[in-house]
Amino acid sequence: MATEHLTENNFEQAIANGVTLVDFFATWCGPCKMLSPIVEEIAAESDGSFSVYKVDIDEADGIAMDFGIMSVPTLIVFKDGAEAERMIGVRPKAEILDTVKKLVG
């Protein structure tokens, strides 16, 4: 199952409660294509303790501007609607999971 893409219409509601991992990406971005399967794996393995979404910066440029996304891929982990962690570039699955899980616990 593909990870849901957020838009300006549903972004705030999606990140409002709990821990949420958001992958900011672009369809033309090579490193984003490398990271995407890792993000999909993390989403598939989530036990419900956190949510995973994607934001296409070209389709939702307002969100990208709000969070100062200067390069992609950028992963932001939100806790109850506030940015808690930011990772820029392709990261190993274990590092991403560790970052998310320390906020869940």
C-alpha positions in Angstrom: 0.0 0.0 0.0 1.5 3.4 -1.0 2.0 6.0 1.6 -0.7 8.7 1.5 0.3 12.1 0.0 -0.6 15.1 2.1 -1.8 18.4 0.6 -2.4 21.9 2.0 -5.9 20.7 2.8 -5.1 17.8 5.1 -1.5 18.4 6.3 -2.2 20.2 9.6 -4.8 17.5 10.6 -2.5 14.6 9.7 0.4 15.8 11.9 -1.7 17.2 14.8 -1.6 14.2 17.1 1.1 11.7 18.0 4.3 11.1 16.1 4.3 11.5 12.4 7.1 11.0 9.9 6.8 13.1 6.7 8.9 12.5 3.6 9.3 15.8 1.6 10.2 14.7 -1.9 10.0 15.6 -5.6 9.3 13.3 -8.5 12.4 14.5 -10.4 14.8 13.9 -7.5 17.1 10.9 -7.8 17.9 10.6 -4.1 14.2 10.8 -3.3 13.6 7.7 -5.5 16.3 5.9 -3.4 14.7 6.9 -0.1 11.1 6.2 -1.2 11.2 2.3 -0.8 12.8 2.8 2.7 9.9 5.1 3.7 7.4 2.7 2.3 9.0 -0.2 4.3 8.8 1.9 7.5 5.2 2.7 6.9 4.3 -1.0 6.2 6.1 -2.0 9.5 4.5 0.7 11.6 2.6 -0.8 14.5 0.3 2.2 14.7 2.5 4.0 17.2 3.4 6.6 14.5 2.1 7.7 11.1 4.0 8.0 7.8 3.1 10.4 5.0 4.7 12.0 1.9 4.6 15.6 0.6 5.4 16.3 -3.0 7.1 19.7 -2.8 6.0 20.6 -6.3 2.3 19.9 -5.6 2.3 21.3 -2.1 4.9 24.2 -2.4 3.1 26.1 0.4 3.9 23.4 2.9 7.5 23.2 1.7 7.9 26.9 2.1 6.3 26.9 5.6 8.9 24.4 6.7 11.9 25.9 4.8 12.5 22.8 2.7 15.6 23.8 0.8 16.7 20.3 -0.5 15.0 17.0 -1.0 14.7 14.4 0.3 14.0 15.9 3.7 12.3 13.8 6.5 10.7 15.7 9.3 9.3 13.9 12.4 6.5 15.8 14.1 5.2 15.2 17.6 1.7 16.5 18.3 2.0 19.0 15.4 5.4 20.4 16.2 8.7 19.6 14.4 10.8 17.4 16.6 13.5 16.1 14.2 14.8 16.8 10.7 16.9 14.6 8.5 18.1 15.8 5.1 19.3 13.4 2.4 19.0 9.7 2.1 19.4 7.9 5.5 19.5 4.3 6.5 16.3 2.7 7.6 17.7 1.9 11.1 18.6 5.6 11.6 15.1 6.8 10.6 13.4 4.2 12.8 15.6 5.1 15.8 14.8 8.8 15.4 11.0 8.1 15.1 10.9 5.5 18.0 12.8 7.7 20.5 9.9 10.2 20.1 7.2 7.5 20.4 8.7 6.1 23.6 
